[in-house]
């Protein structure tokens, strides 16, 4: 079970590093506009906000990596709860698919940690 939890933690961390890269570096690029279905005008006007959001995703990734490398379950659970909260909020306010790409992996991993300890 620990191996599965570790794989999921690293997957979620990598996912958030990907979000960081997309939001900080590709938001106002054709790749980012295609992924997020934005117009060029919108991506230009919201570039600074997206970079800020990307930075927060980087903090989530850093916390998950810290939890993984330290093996501290309370650190893992804290950052997974942060990911879950961000995923639920994003799913309700921005795009429903965020519930599946961000919140669902976090809740599955939280459940595995909870029921394996």
C-alpha positions in Angstrom: 0.0 0.0 0.0 2.9 2.4 0.8 4.2 2.0 -2.7 0.9 2.9 -4.3 0.6 6.0 -2.0 4.1 7.0 -2.9 3.3 6.7 -6.6 0.1 8.7 -6.2 1.9 11.4 -4.2 4.6 11.8 -6.9 2.0 11.7 -9.6 0.0 14.6 -8.0 3.3 16.5 -7.4 4.3 16.1 -11.0 0.8 17.2 -12.1 1.2 20.4 -10.1 4.6 21.0 -11.5 2.9 20.7 -14.9 0.2 23.2 -13.8 3.0 25.6 -12.7 4.7 25.4 -16.1 1.5 25.8 -18.0 0.3 28.7 -15.9 3.6 30.6 -15.5 5.2 30.0 -18.9 2.6 28.9 -21.4 -0.5 30.8 -20.4 0.0 33.5 -23.1 1.2 31.0 -25.7 -0.8 29.1 -28.3 -0.3 25.9 -26.2 -1.8 27.4 -23.1 -4.6 29.1 -25.0 -5.6 25.8 -26.6 -5.4 23.8 -23.3 -7.4 26.4 -21.4 -9.6 27.4 -24.3 -8.9 31.1 -24.2 -8.7 33.9 -26.6 -5.4 35.7 -27.2 -6.9 38.8 -25.6 -8.0 37.0 -22.5 -4.6 35.2 -22.1 -2.7 38.5 -22.4 -4.9 40.3 -19.9 -4.8 37.5 -17.3 -1.2 36.5 -17.6 -0.1 37.9 -14.3 -3.0 36.2 -12.4 -2.2 32.9 -14.1 1.5 33.2 -13.1 0.4 33.8 -9.5 -1.8 30.7 -9.6 1.0 28.7 -11.1 3.3 29.7 -8.3 0.7 28.4 -5.8 0.6 25.1 -7.7 4.4 25.0 -7.3 4.0 25.3 -3.5 1.6 22.4 -3.5 4.1 20.3 -5.5 6.9 21.3 -3.1 4.8 20.3 -0.1 3.9 17.0 -1.6 7.6 16.3 -2.4 8.5 17.2 1.1 5.8 14.8 2.5 7.1 12.1 0.2 10.8 12.5 1.0 10.3 13.0 4.7 7.7 10.2 5.0 5.7 12.4 7.4 2.1 11.4 7.0 0.7 14.6 8.5 2.7 16.6 6.0 1.4 14.4 3.1 -2.2 14.7 4.4 -2.0 18.5 4.9 -0.8 19.1 1.3 -3.3 16.6 -0.1 -6.1 18.5 1.7 -4.8 21.7 0.2 -4.9 20.1 -3.3 -8.4 18.7 -2.6 -9.6 22.2 -1.5 -8.1 23.8 -4.6 -9.5 21.1 -6.8 -13.1 21.4 -5.4 -13.0 25.2 -5.5 -11.6 25.2 -9.1 -14.2 22.6 -10.1 -17.0 24.6 -8.8 -15.9 28.0 -10.0 -13.8 27.6 -13.1 -14.0 24.2 -14.9 -15.8 21.0 -13.8 -12.9 18.8 -15.1 -10.7 20.2 -12.3 -12.7 18.0 -10.0 -11.4 14.9 -11.8 -7.9 16.0 -12.6 -7.0 17.6 -9.2 -9.5 16.8 -6.5 -10.1 13.1 -7.3 -6.5 12.0 -7.2 -6.1 13.9 -3.9 -9.1 12.3 -2.2 -8.1 8.8 -3.4 -4.6 9.3 -1.9 -6.0 10.7 1.3 -8.3 7.7 1.7 -5.5 5.3 1.1 -3.3 7.0 3.7 -6.2 7.1 6.2 -7.2 3.5 5.8 -3.7 2.2 5.7 -2.5 3.8 9.0 
